[in-house]
Amino acid sequence: MLIKSLLAFIAGSIWNGCATDQNSNSLELNESIRLNQLGYLPEQNKVAIVLSEESVDSFFIYDIENEKVVFEGKGQKNETKTLSGKASWKLDFSAFSTKGEYEIGIPELGKSYPFIIHPQVYEKLGKASLKAFYFQRASIDLPEEYGGIWARKGGHPDDKVAIHPSAASKTRPEGTILSSPKGWYDAGDYNKYIVNSGITMGTLMSLYEVYPEYFSKQNLSIPESSNALPDILDEVLWNLDWMLTMQDPADGGVYHKLTTAKFEGMVEPHLATNQRYLVSKGTAAALDFAAVMAQAARIFKPFAPENAVVYLKAAEKAWNWAKQNPEVYYRQNDLNEAFEPDIVTGAYGDQNLSDEWIWAASELYISTHNLEYWKILESANQDYLLPSWSQVKWMGFYSLLRNENSLTQIPQEWLSMLKINLITAADSYHQAGQVQPYLSPMGANPKDFIWGSNAVASNQGILLLEAFKLSGKADYLHSAKANLDYILGRNATGFSYVTGFGSKTPMHPHHRLATSRFDLPPLPGFMVGGPNPSQQDKCDYPSDVPDESFTDLACSYASNEIAINWSAPFAFLVNAIQAIETSGK
């Protein structure tokens, strides 16, 4: 007993520097210990990675509240070096599952950021990831009751939006003034884009569709929280109402975007008052709109049947316009040669629309069972492609698989091939993550590091969660959680890429709502884009290595911007993981 007491005293002294000489043996923070800075579920695989050329033979877990060592383990060297050529060591403490707040200690090397172990460890983060959309709302004041220190005046009522000459028609000639309020600011800017809203809305509605019970109890502290609609759907509705205004009632066509001619300065939204325009109808916008409205028709039907009818009619009208105008591509440079004023904001110019047809047909078929839409799907290429704003085929295929029990007219062999392709892709990501130095599927391929790479990690996570739901195989769930670990700090930069969650987080995102309020910390719950070796913004980066190519500077729209189509898959990933833990399945 005396020996045990002495060892416990020594361990506490090493950690806290509370022996006779307070500073002699204390462990300092060492950022080369990379871990999920928020924490872990009790039964989650718990792994940290240490970047070190020296051997990491042993480590221990220190209970911060009780001031004692509660777990000891050995380091294991990873066979594969990082993309920058660094040696790394794996610290596995999965066997430890007691609730509490802890730090990792490595003798003679240092200690980690603190983390917690708790069954609801991701609950607040999940809420914040969805509350982020509230902070992006246009056309409304955000009072202190809901916005806290980030309360602000409303911007962009969008009740005097002009028809741009590229969008002019007989019933709506150039300069016609229309009202198109609500919606979310797309990213770090103040514009609103149908194509990017498409995948964002589809992702959020799918999240609700998979876990309705979890979201029936979630309170996001938004103005609508007291009504009968789940808060996630209240937030979706804010953008859905805007999207409806982007359809021309005369022909069913959908405008590509609502925007100023050029980006506003880094000012608060109520001070950004330049003229806004509805720009050019397009086939991509019409099909993304049709997919969203068709999905919304079934999601909102239990709550507002009359609105569901409106959504479905809007979807069918947009589909019919697309059939009559199948190749109206958004090409901003061409438009600027033909019309004034020039539009130089985000283009979202997709030049291959085969995937949009599949997504729209999928959602319309699920909601109507009309075989016209199945005719589009039966000959579709079923190969797996990770979703992104410009690649939405598997948004439709995910929906078909989730709703297969009601789709009795689809041949089982066709659905079976979808399942095989999904599982094959999930297996590939899972296996790659087992040998990647940071032990996550994300980053196993250097090509993962593109503009919005953290959304790649999140969408990989969604694939793995879909595979888990389909098969029940725990490996897929573990790999989805590994990608969440990546986003929250177990990565090459040591950042938790989510504002306000973790010890080292982005403090200067490219986000006008944040940059214009320099006296405040950044709004919480936003996942920034992440490493991007293309560095299109020409900011100062610490490294050109793909997984290290990130800079926490407001100028860095290439690595440090926020965007709704990145926020949505992150919200899916973190909320789904917590929902599975809460429900036990």
N, C-alpha and C positions, 0 to 999 in steps of 0.2 A: 504494500500500500504506500509506503514511504517513497519507494522508487517511482511508482506511478505518479504520485503527487509532484515529485521533483521534476519528472519529465513534462508534466502538464505545465508547471511553472516556467520551465525553460522555453517550451513552445510558445507560451503566451508572451514571454519576454522578447523572444526573437521577433514575434509579429508586431508587438506594440511598442517595443523599445522602452518597456516599463521596468527593466532591471535597474541595478544600481546606477548604471550610466544609460540614461534614457535614449541616447542616439547611437550607442555603439553597435548594436546588432539589429536595429529595426529594418524591416524590408520596405523598400520604396516601390511605388507604382512602376511597373514595367509594361509599356504598351506593346511589347512583342508577344505578350500573352493575349491571344485573340480568342474571344468567346462571345456567346450571346449575352450582351450587356444587360438585357432585361431579366432573363432567367429561364427557368425550365419547369415543365410539368413534372410531377413526382416520378412517373414511370417513363419519362422521355429519355432517349439516348442523350447523355450529357458528355460532351466532348469539347475540350479547348485545344487550340493549336499554339505551339510556342515556336517562334522563329529564332533559332539559335545555332551557331556553328559549334558551340560547346555542348557536351552531353547533358541531357536533362534526365537524370537518373530517377529522381523521386519528386513528389509534390504532395501537398496536403490541402485539405479544405478546412477553412477556419470559420467558425461560427462567430459572427460579429457581436451579436447580442450577448451570448453566454461566454464570450472570450475564451474559446477553447478549440483545439483541433478535434475534428469529428470524423475525419476520413484521411487515409493515406494511400497513395498509389504510386506506380512507377511510370516513367515516361517511356514512350515507344517511338523510335525514329521512323519517319515516313520514308518509304523507298524513293518516292518521286519528289524532285525539287520543285519549288514554286516557279512561276513563269519568269521571275527575275533571277532565278538561280539560287534562291536561299534554301538552306536546310531547315527542316521543320520536325517537330515532335508532337506526338499525340498524347494528350492527357485524358484518360477515360475515367469518369467517375459516375457512370450510369448506375452502378450498384447502390449509390447513395441517394436516398429519396425523401429524407426528412424535411418537413417544411421549415423555412427560415431564410435568413439573409447571410450570405457567405462571401468569402474571397478565396481565391486560389493562391497558395504560397509555394514558392520554389526556393529552397535554400541557396543563398549566394546569388540569386538572380533577381528576385523581386516578387511582387504580388500583382494580382489582376484587379480590374475594376470589380466592384461588388455586383452581386446578382442574387436573385431570390429563387427559391423552389416553392411552388404553390400550385394547387389545383386550378386556380383562377388567374394564373400569372399573365395570361394574354387578354383578359377581359377588358381592362381599361384601354389597352392598345387597340383592341378591336373596335371599341366605341369611338375612340379618337380617329381611327382611320375612316370611319363613316361621318363623324362630325366634321371632318375636313371638308366634305362637300357642302355642308351648311356655310362654312366660312367662305366658300367660293360663290355663294349666291349673288346674282345680279338683281337689281331693281327693288331692293328692300334694305331698310335699316337693320343693323344687327345690334340690338340693345344689350346692355350689360348683363341682364338676366340670363341671356343665352350665349353672349359672346365673351363675357368676362372682361379681362383687360384688353381683349381684342375687339371690343364693341366699336362700331364705326357707323358713319353715315352711309346710307344707300347710294349706290352709283348706278348709272345707266338704266333709267326707267324704260328706255327703248320704246317710247311711244311716238317718236318722230323719226323713224328709220326710213331712209330713201331707197327707192329702187335704183340700183346701179344700172347704167346702160347695158351691161352684159346680161341683165336679168329682165330687160324690158319686154313687155308683151302688149297685145291689143287692149286687154282689160287693165293692165298695170304698166302704163308707159313710163319711160325714164323720169325720175324725180317724184314719182308717186310716193306719198308719205303714208306709212303703215305703222301699226303697233305690233311689237314682237317682244314683250317683256318676259321676265323671269329667266330661267336657265342658269347654268353655272359658267363662270369664267373658265376658259379652257385649260389654262396652264398658268405660267407666270405673267401672261398678258390678260387683256380684258375682252377678248373677242370670243365668239361662240360659233362652233363648227359642227355641222351635222355629222360628218363622217367620223370624227373623233368622239362625238357623243354616242354614236352608234355602238361601238364595242364597249364603251363605258357603261351604258345603260343595260346592254345585254349581259354583261358580267355581273352587275349588281342584282338584276332581276333573277338571274340564274342562282346567285348566292341565296336569295330568299327562297327560290323554288326548291332548293335542296334541303334547306334547314328552316322551314317555316316556324316550327315550334320554338326554336331558339330565339328567333327575332320577334316573336309575339310578346316576349318578356323584356326585350332590350329597350332601355330608355336612353336616348341620345341627348336629352335636354335641349330640344329644339321647340319652336313655338307650337308645333302641332302635336307634341308628345301626349297631350291629354285626350286626343281623339281616338277613334276606334281602329285607325289604320296603324299597322306596325311602323315604327319610326323610319326604318330603312325605306319603306315604300312611300312615306311622306316625302322623304328627300328625293327619291326617284321622281315623284310626281312634280316636284318643282321644275325639273328639267323637261319632263314629258309635256307639261303645259306649254313650255316654250317651243318645243319641237313641233307641236301641232300648228303653231303660227307660221312655221316655215314652209308649209304646204300651200301652194296656190290652189284655191278652191275651184278655179275655173277649169283646170286641166289635170290636177293631181300631182303635178311636178313639184319638186322640193328644191329650195335654194341651198346652195352649197354651204354658205356661211353668212353670218351677220358680223360685220367688221368695220373698223375704221380703215381709211386708205393705207395708213402706215401705223406701226405700233406707237402707242402712247408712251410718254415718258414715265419715269419711275415715280409716279404720283399716286395719291389716294384715289379710289374710284370716283368719288364725287367731284374731283377736280379734273378728271379725264373727260372732256366734253366735246371732243371733235365729232364731226358728223359721222354717223354710222350708216352702213349700206347693207341691203340684201343683194348678194352677188350670185349670178349665174346658176340656173338650175343644172342638175347633172344626174347621170344614171347611178353613180355610186351613192350619192346622197339619197336618191329615191329608194334604192334597194336597202340601204342601211336603215332608213326611216321605216320602210315596210316591215323589216325584220323586228325592229323595236316595237312598233305598234301592234304587230301580231302577237308578240310575246306579252305585251302589256294587256292585251285583251283578255288573256286567260289568267294572268296574275291578279289583275284588279277586279275580275268578274265577281268573286265572292263578296267584295266590299262595295262595289258600285257597278251593278250590271248595266246601267244606262251608259256609263262612260265606256265600258268594254265594247259596246256596240259602236260607239264613235271611233274608238281606236281601230277596230277591225275594218270598218269602212275606209278609214284613212289609209290603212295598210294596203287594202285591195286597190284603192285608187292610185296610190304610188306605184304599185306593181304594174298596173295597166299602163301608166305613163312610161315606165321603164321598158315595157314590151314594145311600145311605139317608138321609143327613143333609146335603143339599146347601146349606143356607142357615143353618148354625150360625155366625153371625158373632161375633167377639170384640168385645164392647161393654162396656168396663170400668165406665163410669158406671152402666149398667143393672145390672151384676152387684153393684156396691157398694150399690145400693138394695135388693137382694134378699138379700144374704148378708153375713156378718161372719166375720173381720175385713175391713175395706175393703182393697183392693189398689190401691196408688198408684204402683207401679213401671211401667216401660216397657210401653205398651199394645200396640204393633204391631197395631193394629186395622184390618185391611184390609176395606173394605166392598164391594169389587168383586173377585170371585174367578174371572172368566172366564179370566184369565191363568194362574192356578194350575192350572185344569183342563187347559190347553194344555201347560204344562210337565210335569205329571205324566203326561199321556197320551203325550207325546213320549218321555220316558225309558222308560216301560213298553213302548211300542211297539218302541223300539230293542232293548230287552233281551229281549222275548218274541216279537215279530213277530205278536202277537195282533191281529187286525183290529178287535176291539172298540175298541181305543184309536185306530186310524186313523179310525174313524167320528167321533170327537171332533175330529180334526185337519182332515179334508177340507173342512169348512165354516168353519174358523177364519179370522178376520180376519188377513191376512198383513202388514198395514202395520207398518213398523218403529217400535218404541218402545224407548228406551234402558233397559236393566235397572236395577232398584233392588229393595229388599226387598219393595215393594208392587207391583212390575210385573215379572213373571218370564216373560212369554210368550216373549221371545226367548232365554231360557235354554234352553227346549225347542227352538226353531228352530235355534239354533247347533248343538245336539247332533245334530239331524236332518241338517244339512248336513255335519257332520264325519263322520257315519256313513252317508252316502248310498249308498256302494258296496254296503252290505249290505242296503239297503232297496229291493229291486227291485220291490216291490208298489206303491210310491208313484208316481203318474203324474209323468212328467218335466216336464210343463208346470206342475204344482204346485210342484215344487222350483225350477224356473226362475223362477217369480214370487218365491219367497223370495230367490233370489240377486239378482234385479233390485232388490228393495226394500232389501236389505242394501247393495248397491253404490251405490244412489242416496243412501242415508243417509250412507254414507262419503264420497261425493263432496261432499255438502253441508257436512259438517264440514271436510273438507280445504280446500275453497274458502274457507270462512269464515275459516279460520286463516291464509290468505295475506294478509288485509287487517287482521286484528286487530292492534292496536299491539304486543302481546307475541308475535305471530306463532305462536300456538297455537290449535287449534280451541276449547280451553277458554276461555271468557270472551267469545267472539265474540257470544254472546247473553247479555245481563245476567241472564236467567232461569236461567242455569247456576248462579248463586250462591244456593244453597239450603242447608238444614241438611245437612252432609256434602258440600259442593261438590267437595272433592277426590276423592271417590268418583265424582262425575259425570265429572271429568277422566279418572279411571282407566278407567271404563266406556266413555267415548268412545274411549280408547286401545285397549280390547279390540275394539270394533267395527272400528276401523281395521286392527288386526292380523288380524282375521277376513277383512276385505276383501283385505288383502295376500295372505293364504294362498289365498284363492279365485281371485284374479286375477293375482297376481304383480306387480302394479303398484307400483313403488317409492314413488310419492307417498304411498300410504297408510301405509307403514312410516315415512316421514319425518314424517308428521303424528302418528303414535303417539309417536314419539320427541320431537316438539315438546311434546306434553302431559306427557311425563316431564320435559322441561326446565322446563315451567311448575311442576310440583310441587316441583322441586328448586331453585327460586329465580328463574326468569325470569318474574316476576309482579309484581303491583302493590304487594305488601307487602315484597318483598325477602327473605322467609323461604324457606328450604328447609323444607317442611312435614313432614319425616321426622326423628324424634328421632335424634340422634347422627350424622347424615349431612349434612354441609355446614358452613359457617362460622357461619351465623345460623339456628339451629334452635329449635323449641319447647323451653323449659326448664321450663315449668310446666303440662303438659297436665292436663286434667280426667281423672284416671286414679288410682283409689284405690291401685293397686299402686305408683304413683310418689309420689303426694302423701303417703302414709303413711310413706315412707322419705325424708324431707326431707334427710337427710344424703348422699344419693346423687344422681347425675345421673339423668334419666329413662331408663327402659328403652329400649334402642335398637331401631330398625327399625319404629317405629309411625308411620303417617301420621295426622296429626290432621285434623279435619273440614274446616277451611278457612273462607274468608270466607262470612259469612252475615248479610246486612243486616237480617234479622228480629230478630236479637239477643235471642232469647227469654230469655236468662239475666239480662238487665239489668246485666251487668258494664260496666266502663269500656272503651269502644272508642275508638280514635283517629280513626275516620271512619265515616260512614254510607254512603259510596259502596260499591256492591255488591262490587267486587273488592278493596277495602281494608278491609272490615268484619271484621277479625280482631284478636283480642287474645290475647297469650300469658299468660293468667292461669288459675289452677286453677279459678276460679269459672265459667269460660266453657265450659259444656257445649254451647253453641250453635255455637262456632267452634273450640274447642281440645280437644274430647274425642277419644278413640280408640274404635274399634268394629270388631268382627270383619268386618262386612259392608263396611267401608271398607278394612280391611287386605287382604282377599282380592283385590279387583280391582287394588289397587296391586301386590300380589305377582305377580299374573298379568302385569301390564304390564311390570314391570322384569325378571322372570325370562324372559318370552317374548322380550323384546328381546335379552337376553344369550344366550339359547338360539339365536336366529336368527343372531346374530353368530358363535357358536361352531360351529354346524353349517354355516354358509354358505348357509342357505336358510330 
